[in-house]
Amino acid sequence: MSLYVLVFFVLMAAIIWFVSFVLEHVQTVTITWGTWGSYAINTTNLFILFLLAFSVFYILIWLLKSLLSIKKNLHNYQQSRKTIKARQALTQGLIAFISGHWAESEALLLRHINDAETPLLNYLAAARAAHMQENYNNRDQYLKKATEKGSTNQVAIAISQAQMQLGSQQIEQARATLVHLLEISPHHPYANQLLAQVYYQQEDWKYLFELLPKLKQQNLLKEKVQSKFEAAALKGIFQLGALKKQPQALQLLWDKLPQTTQKKPQTVLNYTEALLTAGDAQLAEKTILNSLNKHWDTSLVEYFGKMKHENPEQSIQQAENWLLQQDNSPELLFCLARLYRNNKQWEKSYSFYESGLNIMPDTECYLEFAELLMQLEDKENAMICYQTGLRYCVTKKGEALTLKSKVASDPSEILTEKT
């Protein structure tokens, strides 16, 4: 109970008591005024006079209080008007922002900001408007003022700042902002998403690879983006290990990968390439063979044909065994053509190139076959192959490769005859 209510009840009790007392003791009271004389008054009339005096006193007090509150009421009215104007300016500024009028939006959002109910929102929106005009100095000033206005909203401010820094390709600044933000809120989902984009753009594959499991666990990235980031991170880490000539480190990393990741052809390719660069060709060939024997993939078959093999005859035998299972697979025909060419078995290479290109046109194989024909001094057929390949590059329409009948010869014999 407030003090004013308590005083009111006390006064009311006193007045009621006084009224009861007067009514019970009605009599005439004589008031003497010195030498001027005396005046007799009834107590009932005295009570009425008292009430009248009290009422006049109360009215005077109320009038005085009202006069004193006029200034306060006028101030409240003026403040209310300013708040309404600030609210209207915010609404108009946001509409201008959505409409793409960035300069107008920025001016409106700042016009009555000192009287705004939510100055934090005004500064954040103004920062966006300045960012869209590529006025990054103003943008950063507004963000700084937003921080001063909203110390309890640091996360929202930091997220907006990081988004805009990424949009203006201020990657290093965005990284610093996000790292600081994650110190405040370590599990913020959108901050982790943005940080993954930063790592990807900076090609910081180690940190990206470490962050990806958290993103996958929280289902923060679309599957396509998750796969893209994972492939890039793995390739980058494998390349780092390859440049350091550390095949054992590469193998340890491979063993730690989930089986679902190991089954992906692109992961196998990245790992195999890294092993070859690191100098472990034997493990590279073993890895790609194991993968193909478990899960057939044409991209791995193509790479198998381009690899350098320690035992070419054994590799050819393996590819021929696959051909029994994968009848007329053009990728496998091209693989055998390359393996035979690297093993200097020209006629078989010639045959497989021709068969493969008549099943499926391929720009790279047109070039390789034409180079082989030039090596065999079959310039006429080489020109036919070049022209067919060029037409395919332009039109993307396959056509039969019709060569003139000639027996493929051994380039080493041609060189011997010339000398």
C-alpha positions as CSV (number, residue, x, y, z in Angstrom):
1,M,0.0,0.0,0.0
2,S,1.4,3.4,-1.0
3,L,1.9,6.3,1.4
4,Y,-0.7,8.4,-0.3
5,V,-3.4,5.8,0.1
6,L,-2.5,5.4,3.7
7,V,-2.7,9.2,4.4
8,F,-6.1,9.3,2.5
9,F,-7.6,6.6,4.8
10,V,-6.2,8.3,7.9
11,L,-7.8,11.6,6.9
12,M,-11.1,10.0,6.1
13,A,-11.2,8.3,9.5
14,A,-10.4,11.6,11.2
15,I,-13.1,13.4,9.3
16,I,-15.7,10.7,10.1
17,W,-14.7,10.8,13.8
18,F,-14.9,14.6,13.8
19,V,-18.4,14.6,12.2
20,S,-19.7,12.1,14.7
21,F,-18.3,14.1,17.6
22,V,-19.8,17.4,16.4
23,L,-23.2,15.8,15.9
24,E,-23.2,14.4,19.4
25,H,-22.1,17.7,21.0
26,V,-24.2,20.3,19.3
27,Q,-24.1,23.5,21.3
28,T,-23.5,27.3,21.0
29,V,-20.0,28.5,21.3
30,T,-19.2,32.2,22.1
31,I,-16.1,33.7,20.5
32,T,-14.8,36.9,22.2
33,W,-12.8,39.3,20.0
34,G,-11.0,41.4,22.6
35,T,-12.6,44.8,23.1
36,W,-14.4,44.5,19.8
37,G,-17.1,42.3,21.2
38,S,-18.1,38.7,21.0
39,Y,-19.8,36.3,18.5
40,A,-21.9,33.3,19.3
41,I,-21.8,30.4,16.8
42,N,-23.4,27.0,16.8
43,T,-21.0,24.1,16.5
44,T,-22.9,22.7,13.6
45,N,-22.3,25.9,11.7
46,L,-18.7,25.8,12.8
47,F,-18.4,22.4,11.3
48,I,-19.9,23.6,8.0
49,L,-17.4,26.4,7.9
50,F,-14.6,24.0,8.5
51,L,-15.7,21.8,5.6
52,L,-16.0,24.8,3.4
53,A,-12.5,26.0,4.3
54,F,-11.1,22.5,3.8
55,S,-12.8,22.4,0.3
56,V,-11.4,25.8,-0.6
57,F,-7.9,24.7,0.6
58,Y,-8.2,21.4,-1.4
59,I,-9.2,23.2,-4.6
60,L,-6.3,25.7,-4.2
61,I,-3.9,22.8,-3.7
62,W,-5.3,21.1,-6.8
63,L,-5.0,24.2,-8.9
64,L,-1.4,24.8,-7.8
65,K,-0.5,21.2,-8.6
66,S,-2.1,21.4,-12.0
67,L,-0.2,24.6,-12.8
68,L,3.0,23.0,-11.8
69,S,2.3,19.9,-13.9
70,I,1.6,21.9,-17.1
71,K,5.3,22.1,-17.9
72,K,5.7,18.4,-17.5
73,N,2.6,17.6,-19.6
74,L,3.8,19.9,-22.3
75,H,7.2,18.2,-22.3
76,N,5.5,14.7,-22.5
77,Y,3.3,15.9,-25.4
78,Q,6.3,17.3,-27.3
79,Q,8.2,14.0,-26.7
80,S,5.3,12.0,-27.9
81,R,5.2,14.0,-31.1
82,K,8.9,13.5,-31.6
83,T,8.5,9.7,-31.0
84,I,5.7,9.6,-33.6
85,K,7.9,11.4,-36.1
86,A,10.8,9.1,-35.4
87,R,8.6,6.0,-35.9
88,Q,7.3,7.4,-39.2
89,A,10.8,8.1,-40.4
90,L,11.9,4.5,-39.5
91,T,8.9,3.1,-41.4
92,Q,9.6,5.3,-44.5
93,G,13.3,4.5,-44.3
94,L,12.7,0.8,-44.3
95,I,10.3,1.1,-47.2
96,A,12.9,3.1,-49.1
97,F,15.5,0.4,-48.4
98,I,13.3,-2.4,-49.7
99,S,12.5,-0.2,-52.8
100,G,16.3,0.1,-53.5
101,H,16.6,3.8,-52.7
102,W,19.6,3.5,-50.5
103,A,20.6,7.1,-50.1
104,E,17.0,8.2,-49.2
105,S,16.7,5.3,-46.8
106,E,19.9,6.2,-45.1
107,A,18.8,9.8,-44.6
108,L,15.4,8.9,-43.3
109,L,16.7,6.3,-40.9
110,L,19.0,8.9,-39.3
111,R,16.7,11.9,-39.4
112,H,15.0,11.5,-36.0
113,I,17.3,8.9,-34.5
114,N,17.8,10.7,-31.2
115,D,14.0,10.3,-30.6
116,A,13.8,6.8,-31.9
117,E,12.3,4.1,-29.7
118,T,14.8,1.5,-31.2
119,P,17.9,3.4,-32.2
120,L,19.7,0.0,-32.6
121,L,17.4,-0.9,-35.5
122,N,17.9,2.5,-37.1
123,Y,21.6,2.2,-37.1
124,L,21.7,-1.4,-38.3
125,A,19.3,-0.5,-41.2
126,A,21.4,2.6,-42.0
127,A,24.5,0.5,-42.0
128,R,22.9,-1.8,-44.6
129,A,21.9,1.2,-46.7
130,A,25.4,2.6,-46.6
131,H,26.8,-0.8,-47.5
132,M,24.6,-1.0,-50.6
133,Q,26.1,2.3,-51.7
134,E,29.6,0.9,-51.1
135,N,30.1,3.6,-48.5
136,Y,32.0,1.3,-46.1
137,N,33.3,4.1,-43.8
138,N,29.7,5.3,-43.0
139,R,28.7,1.7,-42.6
140,D,31.3,1.0,-40.0
141,Q,30.5,4.2,-38.1
142,Y,26.8,3.2,-37.9
143,L,27.7,-0.3,-36.7
144,K,30.0,1.3,-34.0
145,K,27.1,3.5,-32.8
146,A,24.8,0.5,-32.9
147,T,27.2,-1.3,-30.5
148,E,27.0,1.7,-28.2
149,K,23.2,1.7,-28.3
150,G,22.8,-2.0,-27.9
151,S,25.4,-3.6,-25.7
152,T,23.0,-6.5,-25.1
153,N,22.6,-7.2,-28.8
154,Q,26.3,-7.8,-29.7
155,V,25.4,-11.1,-31.6
156,A,22.9,-9.4,-33.9
157,I,25.3,-6.5,-34.6
158,A,28.3,-8.9,-35.3
159,I,26.2,-11.1,-37.6
160,S,25.2,-8.0,-39.7
161,Q,28.7,-6.8,-39.8
162,A,30.1,-10.1,-40.9
163,Q,27.5,-10.5,-43.6
164,M,28.3,-7.0,-45.0
165,Q,32.1,-7.6,-44.8
166,L,31.7,-10.8,-46.7
167,G,29.6,-9.0,-49.3
168,S,32.3,-6.4,-49.8
169,Q,35.0,-9.1,-50.0
170,Q,36.6,-7.9,-46.7
171,I,37.3,-11.6,-45.9
172,E,40.0,-11.1,-43.3
173,Q,37.8,-8.6,-41.4
174,A,34.8,-10.9,-41.6
175,R,36.9,-13.7,-40.2
176,A,38.0,-11.6,-37.2
177,T,34.4,-10.5,-36.6
178,L,33.1,-14.1,-36.7
179,V,35.9,-15.5,-34.5
180,H,35.1,-12.8,-31.9
181,L,31.3,-13.6,-32.2
182,L,31.9,-17.3,-31.7
183,E,33.8,-16.5,-28.5
184,I,30.6,-15.0,-27.2
185,S,28.2,-17.6,-28.7
186,P,30.2,-20.7,-29.7
187,H,27.3,-22.6,-31.1
188,H,25.6,-19.8,-33.1
189,P,24.5,-21.7,-36.3
190,Y,24.6,-18.8,-38.8
191,A,28.0,-17.6,-37.5
192,N,29.4,-21.1,-38.2
193,Q,27.9,-21.1,-41.7
194,L,29.5,-17.7,-42.5
195,L,32.8,-18.8,-41.0
196,A,32.8,-21.9,-43.3
197,Q,32.3,-19.6,-46.3
198,V,35.3,-17.5,-45.1
199,Y,37.5,-20.6,-44.7
200,Y,36.5,-21.7,-48.2
201,Q,37.3,-18.4,-49.8
202,Q,40.6,-18.2,-47.9
203,E,41.4,-21.8,-48.9
204,D,42.1,-22.5,-45.2
205,W,41.3,-26.2,-45.7
206,K,42.5,-27.4,-42.3
207,Y,40.1,-25.2,-40.3
208,L,37.3,-25.8,-42.9
209,F,37.7,-29.6,-42.5
210,E,37.6,-29.3,-38.7
211,L,34.4,-27.2,-38.8
212,L,32.5,-29.3,-41.3
213,P,31.5,-32.1,-38.8
214,K,29.8,-29.5,-36.6
215,L,27.9,-28.1,-39.6
216,K,26.8,-31.5,-40.7
217,Q,25.7,-32.5,-37.2
218,Q,23.5,-29.4,-36.9
219,N,22.3,-29.8,-40.5
220,L,23.3,-26.2,-41.3
221,L,24.4,-26.6,-44.9
222,K,22.6,-28.0,-47.9
223,E,23.9,-31.4,-49.0
224,K,25.3,-30.0,-52.2
225,V,27.2,-27.2,-50.4
226,Q,28.4,-29.6,-47.7
227,S,29.7,-32.0,-50.3
228,K,31.4,-29.1,-52.2
229,F,33.1,-27.8,-49.0
230,E,34.1,-31.3,-48.0
231,A,35.6,-32.2,-51.4
232,A,37.6,-28.9,-51.5
233,A,38.8,-29.3,-47.9
234,L,39.9,-32.9,-48.4
235,K,41.7,-32.1,-51.7
236,G,43.5,-29.1,-50.0
237,I,44.6,-31.2,-47.0
238,F,45.8,-34.0,-49.3
239,Q,47.7,-31.6,-51.4
240,L,49.4,-30.1,-48.4
241,G,50.5,-33.6,-47.3
242,A,51.6,-34.4,-50.8
243,L,53.8,-31.3,-51.0
244,K,55.4,-32.2,-47.8
245,K,56.2,-35.7,-49.2
246,Q,54.4,-37.4,-46.3
247,P,52.6,-40.5,-47.6
248,Q,52.2,-41.9,-44.1
249,A,50.4,-38.7,-42.9
250,L,48.1,-39.0,-45.9
251,Q,47.3,-42.6,-45.1
252,L,46.6,-41.7,-41.4
253,L,44.2,-39.0,-42.6
254,W,42.5,-41.5,-45.0
255,D,42.0,-44.0,-42.3
256,K,40.3,-41.4,-40.1
257,L,37.7,-40.6,-42.8
258,P,34.2,-42.1,-42.5
259,Q,33.5,-45.0,-44.9
260,T,30.8,-42.9,-46.6
261,T,33.5,-40.4,-47.5
262,Q,36.0,-43.0,-48.6
263,K,33.5,-44.4,-51.0
264,K,33.2,-41.1,-52.9
265,P,35.1,-41.3,-56.2
266,Q,36.3,-37.7,-55.9
267,T,37.8,-38.4,-52.5
268,V,39.6,-41.5,-53.9
269,L,40.9,-39.4,-56.8
270,N,42.2,-36.7,-54.5
271,Y,43.9,-39.2,-52.2
272,T,45.4,-41.1,-55.2
273,E,46.8,-37.9,-56.7
274,A,48.3,-36.9,-53.4
275,L,49.9,-40.3,-52.9
276,L,51.5,-40.1,-56.4
277,T,52.8,-36.6,-55.7
278,A,54.2,-37.8,-52.4
279,G,56.0,-40.6,-54.1
280,D,53.9,-43.7,-53.1
281,A,52.7,-44.9,-56.5
282,Q,52.2,-48.5,-55.2
283,L,49.7,-47.4,-52.5
284,A,48.0,-45.1,-55.0
285,E,47.4,-47.9,-57.5
286,K,46.3,-50.2,-54.7
287,T,43.8,-47.6,-53.5
288,I,42.2,-47.1,-56.8
289,L,42.0,-50.8,-57.6
290,N,40.3,-51.5,-54.3
291,S,37.8,-48.8,-54.9
292,L,37.0,-49.9,-58.4
293,N,36.6,-53.5,-57.4
294,K,34.0,-52.4,-54.8
295,H,32.3,-49.6,-56.6
296,W,32.6,-49.1,-60.4
297,D,33.1,-45.5,-61.4
298,T,34.1,-44.2,-64.8
299,S,36.1,-41.3,-63.5
300,L,38.3,-43.7,-61.6
301,V,38.7,-45.9,-64.7
302,E,39.8,-42.9,-66.7
303,Y,42.3,-41.9,-64.1
304,F,43.6,-45.5,-63.9
305,G,44.4,-45.3,-67.6
306,K,46.4,-42.0,-67.2
307,M,48.4,-43.2,-64.2
308,K,52.0,-44.4,-64.5
309,H,52.2,-48.0,-63.5
310,E,55.1,-49.9,-62.0
311,N,53.9,-53.1,-63.7
312,P,52.1,-52.0,-67.0
313,E,51.4,-55.6,-68.0
314,Q,49.6,-56.4,-64.8
315,S,47.6,-53.2,-65.1
316,I,46.6,-54.0,-68.7
317,Q,45.5,-57.5,-67.5
318,Q,43.4,-55.9,-64.8
319,A,41.7,-53.6,-67.3
320,E,41.0,-56.5,-69.7
321,N,39.4,-58.4,-66.9
322,W,37.2,-55.4,-66.2
323,L,36.3,-55.4,-69.9
324,L,34.8,-58.9,-69.6
325,Q,32.5,-57.5,-67.0
326,Q,31.9,-54.1,-68.5
327,D,31.4,-54.9,-72.2
328,N,32.1,-52.0,-74.6
329,S,32.4,-49.4,-71.9
330,P,33.9,-46.4,-73.7
331,E,35.7,-45.2,-70.6
332,L,37.3,-48.6,-70.3
333,L,38.2,-48.7,-74.0
334,F,40.0,-45.4,-73.6
335,C,41.7,-46.7,-70.5
336,L,43.1,-49.7,-72.4
337,A,44.1,-47.4,-75.3
338,R,46.2,-45.3,-73.0
339,L,47.7,-48.3,-71.1
340,Y,48.7,-49.9,-74.4
341,R,50.1,-46.7,-75.7
342,N,52.2,-46.1,-72.6
343,N,53.4,-49.7,-73.0
344,K,54.3,-49.0,-76.7
345,Q,51.8,-51.5,-78.0
346,W,50.7,-49.2,-80.9
347,E,48.3,-51.4,-82.8
348,K,46.2,-52.3,-79.8
349,S,46.2,-48.7,-78.7
350,Y,45.1,-47.7,-82.2
351,S,42.3,-50.2,-82.1
352,F,41.0,-49.3,-78.7
353,Y,41.0,-45.5,-79.5
354,E,39.1,-46.0,-82.7
355,S,36.5,-48.4,-81.1
356,G,36.0,-46.0,-78.1
357,L,35.6,-42.9,-80.2
358,N,33.0,-44.6,-82.4
359,I,31.0,-45.4,-79.3
360,M,31.4,-42.1,-77.4
361,P,33.1,-38.9,-78.7
362,D,35.6,-37.4,-76.4
363,T,37.7,-34.2,-77.1
364,E,40.7,-35.4,-75.1
365,C,40.8,-38.8,-76.8
366,Y,40.4,-37.3,-80.2
367,L,43.6,-35.3,-79.5
368,E,45.5,-38.3,-78.1
369,F,44.5,-40.5,-81.0
370,A,45.5,-37.8,-83.5
371,E,48.9,-37.4,-81.8
372,L,49.4,-41.2,-81.9
373,L,48.6,-41.2,-85.6
374,M,51.1,-38.4,-86.2
375,Q,53.6,-40.4,-84.2
376,L,53.0,-43.3,-86.5
377,E,53.4,-40.9,-89.5
378,D,49.8,-41.6,-90.5
379,K,49.2,-37.9,-91.3
380,E,46.1,-38.4,-93.4
381,N,44.2,-40.2,-90.7
382,A,45.6,-37.9,-88.1
383,M,44.1,-34.9,-90.0
384,I,40.7,-36.7,-90.1
385,C,40.9,-37.3,-86.4
386,Y,41.8,-33.6,-85.7
387,Q,39.0,-32.4,-87.9
388,T,36.4,-34.7,-86.3
389,G,37.5,-33.7,-82.9
390,L,37.3,-30.0,-83.8
391,R,33.8,-30.3,-85.2
392,Y,32.8,-32.1,-82.0
393,C,34.3,-29.3,-79.9
394,V,32.2,-26.8,-81.8
395,T,28.9,-28.6,-82.4
396,K,28.9,-31.2,-79.5
397,K,27.5,-33.7,-82.0
398,G,29.1,-37.1,-82.3
399,E,29.9,-38.7,-85.6
400,A,31.5,-41.9,-86.9
401,L,35.3,-41.7,-87.1
402,T,36.0,-43.1,-90.6
403,L,39.7,-43.7,-91.1
404,K,41.5,-44.9,-94.2
405,S,42.8,-48.4,-93.8
406,K,46.5,-48.3,-92.9
407,V,48.6,-50.6,-90.8
408,A,49.9,-49.0,-87.6
409,S,53.7,-49.0,-87.4
410,D,56.1,-48.8,-84.5
411,P,57.3,-45.2,-84.1
412,S,60.7,-46.4,-82.8
413,E,61.2,-48.3,-86.1
414,I,60.3,-45.1,-88.0
415,L,62.9,-43.2,-86.1
416,T,65.5,-45.9,-86.6
417,E,64.9,-45.9,-90.4
418,K,65.3,-42.1,-90.6
419,T,68.7,-42.3,-88.8
